Amino acid sequence: MADSNFIDYVKFCSRSGAGGAGSVHFRREKHVPKGGPDGGDGGRGGHIILRGNSQHWTLLHLKYKKHVIAESGKGGEGGRRTGADGKDVILEVPLGTVAKDAETGEKRFEITEDGQEVILTPGGRGGLGNDHFKTATNQAPHFAQTGEAGIEEWIVLELKLLADVGLVGFPNAGKSTLLSSISAARPEIGDYPFTTLVPNLGVVSYRDDKSFVMADIPGIIEGAAEGKGLGIRFLRHIERNSILLFMIPADAASIQDQYRILLGELEKYNPELLDKKRILAISKADMLDGDLMKEMELEVPKDLPFVFISAVSQFNLDKLKDLIWQAIHS
């Protein structure tokens, strides 16, 4: 996912089609000079529909669609012929796409399965033809229904990456290095803050041809929930992860303090994130000896599974995979 290609937020005007008008028509044949009403119904207006597509990983293809407009239905005709429905507009989106009302922020629904289709903006109903309005006292109604108007609304689509494991840590904690070491993903890596500017996904191979998906998001800093650094823009990507892998470097001033700050930022953003399973990886462990590791173990919160790792030297990466696999499937 290149920086310029990863788009996880789009806003556009969604306008469904209006329903076609019902027909006012009377049967007229050679030997039936005064046939009854036979006006057909109008066709339904076109829907705006979202469809899940597992081959999409970004909303880039919708970035420049500021207006999405469906066709209106056709009017009914004589002989009780119903007008054609307006053509639907189907927008294919990645799994994990959330549709929201742009004005209220209200969540409409979420696309989570390949091929799943949900109507985003429904088309207007077609009007009834005059055939529906004949009665014993009015056998020749000269009126029919107009079609229902379409709906025009502003919609926001947000993408939440679907991954088994979400990496959580400060900038330069080694998250991108780990992802590049245990998967085929090649995120940008550098020794400066915010090297990672977009989320990255990697498929991690495990034993017996098994695998799981890991997501690396831009680093969190203290105050992210209030908008500092890159703010909360990318925190939504870990809402759908099965487990959270906290990464704290071995040269951190305090393991406890960094862990506490990271937990605090997640809680401010969404308290439900604290209900997810957690694992701690203490990175850059190739600079530690056995005595230092024992000292640092005392700082690790109780009941938190942890492992010392080094993505550069491959130290304990298999052990980390074992911990992750057990957490995902326990």
N, C-alpha and C positions, 0 to 999 in steps of 0.2 A: 504494500500500500504506500505509494509515494505521497509526499506531503500534499501535492497539488491535486491528487486524485481521491483522497479520503474526505468525503463530505458526509457528515452525520446529522445535519440539520437543514431542512428546507421549509420555506413558507410560500404558499401560493393560493390563488383564488380558485376555488372549485365551484363550477356552475353546472348543475345538471340540466337536462333538457326539459322543456315544458311538454305537457301532454297535448295530444292533438284534439281538436274540437270534434264533438259528435256531429253527425250529419242530419240535416232536415231534408228528408226526401220521401216521396210517395211512389208506391208501385204504379207504373204506367205501362200497360201492355195493350195490344190491339183489341182484345176482347175483355179487358179489365179497365174500363175508363176511370173508375174511382177506387183503385186499390188502396189499401191501408198504408200507414207509415212504414217505411223500411230503411230508415236512416241508420247507418252503421256507427259503431263507437270509434272514438279517436284512439290512436296508438299511444302507448306509454312513452314518456320522455326518457332519454338515455340516462343511465346511472353513471356515476364515477365510482370505480371499484378498485380496491387494492388487492393484489395477488402476491403471495409469498413466492420468492424464487431463491432457492438455496445457492444458485450460482452468482448471485449479487452479493457484494460485501460493502457497498457504499451507496449513497444517494446521489452520486455525482450526475447520473443521467437525468435527474430531476432538477438540478441546480438552476437551470435557466428557464424552466417552465413556470412562468409567473401566473399564467391563466390556463386552466384546464377546463375545456368546455365540451359538453356532450350535445348530441343532436336532439332536436325536439321531435316528438312523435308526429306522424302525419294525420290529417283529418280523416274521419270516417267517410264512407261513400254509400250510395244507394245499393239496394239489394242486400242490406245488412252486412256489408263488407267493412271489416275493421281496418282502420288505418295502420300502416306499418309502425312498429316501435322505433323510437330513436336509437341510434347506434350507441352502445355503451363505450365508455373509455376505461380501459384497464391499465392501471399503473403497476408495473412489477417492482417489488421492493424487497430488500434483504430481510431475512428472518431476524426478528428482534426490533422491527420498526413499530413505533408507537404513534398513533394518530391522535392529535389534540385539536381542540377548538382554539384558534389563535387569539381570540378576544378574551375568553374566560380562563384559558389554560386547562380546561376540563379534558381528562383523558377519555377518548372514545373507545378505543380497542387497541389490541396489540397483535401483530402478525407473527406467529411462532412456528408455523409448519409450511413445508414446501407445497405449493399448489393451493393453499388456503385462500379463499376469496371472501372479502367482506365489503358490503356496499358502504362507501364513505359518504356520498351525497346522493340520495335517491332521486330519481326522475319523477316528474309530475304525472299523476294518473290521467289517462285519456278521458275525455268527456263522453257521456252516454248519448247515443243517437235518439232521434224522436220515436223510434220504435218502442223504447222503454216507457214512454209516457202516455201511451194510449190507454183510455179508460172507457167504461160504458157510456159515460156522458161526454167524453172528449175523444172521439175516434180519429181525429185528424189533427194532432198537436203540431203546431207550427214553430216549435222551439226544440232545442237540444242543449246539452251542457257544453260549456266551453271547457277546454282542457285545464288541468291544474298547472299553475305556474311552477317552473323549476326553482331550485334553491341555489342561492349564491352565498358563499361563505368563505372565510379565510381559514385555511388549515395549516397546521404545523406538523411535519413529520420529523420525529427524532429516532435515531438509530441507537439501540443498545446491543452491543456485540454479544453474541451467544458463545460463551466459552466455559469450559469446566473450571478453569483456574484463573483468578485475577491477581496480577502482581501489584502490590501496594508498597510504596516506599518513597523516600525523599529523592530528589534529583541526585544522580551519581551514586545510587545505592547498588548499581550493577544489574538492574532489571533487564536492560536491553542486551547486555553481555550474556546473561543467563539464557535468555530466549534464543539468541543466535547460537549458543553452544549446544542446546538440547533439541533444537528444531531446525527446519529449513528456512525459517524467517531470517531476514537480513535487515534488521532495523539500523538506523544511523547510530553510531556509537562515538562518543567523544568525552573528553575530560572537562566538561563545562556544564552548567545548569541548563535544564530543558533541552537536552540533545533530542529527546523524543518529543515531537510536537503533535503527533497523531498517534492513535492507538495502533498497535501491531498485533497480529494473530500468528500463532505458530502451532503446528500439529506436532506433538511430542510422541515419538515412538516408545512403546513400552514392551514388556516381555510378551512372547508368544503372539506377535503381530497385533497386539493391542495398542491403543493410542488414546491420547486426550488432547484437548485444545487449551492453549494458554494464551492469555491476553496481557499485553504490556501497555499500560496507559502512562501518559506524561506524569512526571513526579509530583507528589503532593508536597506543599510547604505549609507551615503553620499559618493559619488565616485563610486557607484555600476556600473554606466554606463561606467566607465573607468576600471572596473575589480576588484575593491576592494571588500573585503568580499567574498561573493559567486558570485559577478559580475552580469552579465546580463543573466547567464545561464537559470534562471527560469522566467525572465521577459516576455518571449514569451507566457507563460501560461495565462497571463491576456489580451493578444491581442484579444481573442475571447469572453471575458466576456461582457455581456450586460451592466452591471454597475460595478463601482469600489467602494468598501466600504473601506474608509480610517479609520484606527484605530490608535488613539493617546491616550496614557494613561493619566489619570488625574494628575499624578505626574510629567508630562513632564515640563521642564523648560519653554517652550513657545509653545502653541498650534500653533500659527501662523508660527513660525520658522520651526517646524517639518513638518507642512503641505506644506510649501514652498519648503523645501528640497525634500520631497517625489515627489511633482509635477515636480520639476526640474530634478530629476533622470528619471522619466517617459518620460519627454519631450526629454531628450538627447537620450534615447533609441529609442523612436518612437513618434514623435509629434502628430500622430493621436490618441494616447491614451488620450490626453487631450480633445478630442471631445466626450468622453464617459460620461454618467451621473455619478455623484458622490454623495456619502453620507458620512458624517463624524460620526463616533461613538467614543465618548470619554469614554474609558474603565476605569475600576477600580473606578467607581463613588461611590462605597459604602464607600469610605473614605471622601466624600464631604458632606457638609451640604448645605442648600438652598442658603445661602449668597455666598458661594464659587462658586456654580454653576452659579449664576447670574454674578459674576465677570468674570468667564471663558467664558460665552456666548459672552462677548464683544470682545473676541479674535477671534471668529469664523468668517471667511469670509462671507460677505453678499451673499445672494442667494444660500448658500450651506445648504441643509437640514442636520440637525444634531440631535443627541440624546445622552444623558448620559446613560451609561449602566454599569451593573456589571454582568459578566458571572457567578461569584461565587454565588451571592445572587439572580440571575435571575431578577435583577432590570431592568425594561424597555425593556426586550427582546421581548415581544409581540409588543411593539411600534416600535422597530427596524424592526421586520418582516413586519409590516404594511408599513413602509417607503420603504423597499426593494421591496415589492410586487407592490406598487404604481409606483415605478420607473421603474420596469421591464415592466409593462403593460401600461405605459402612453405614 
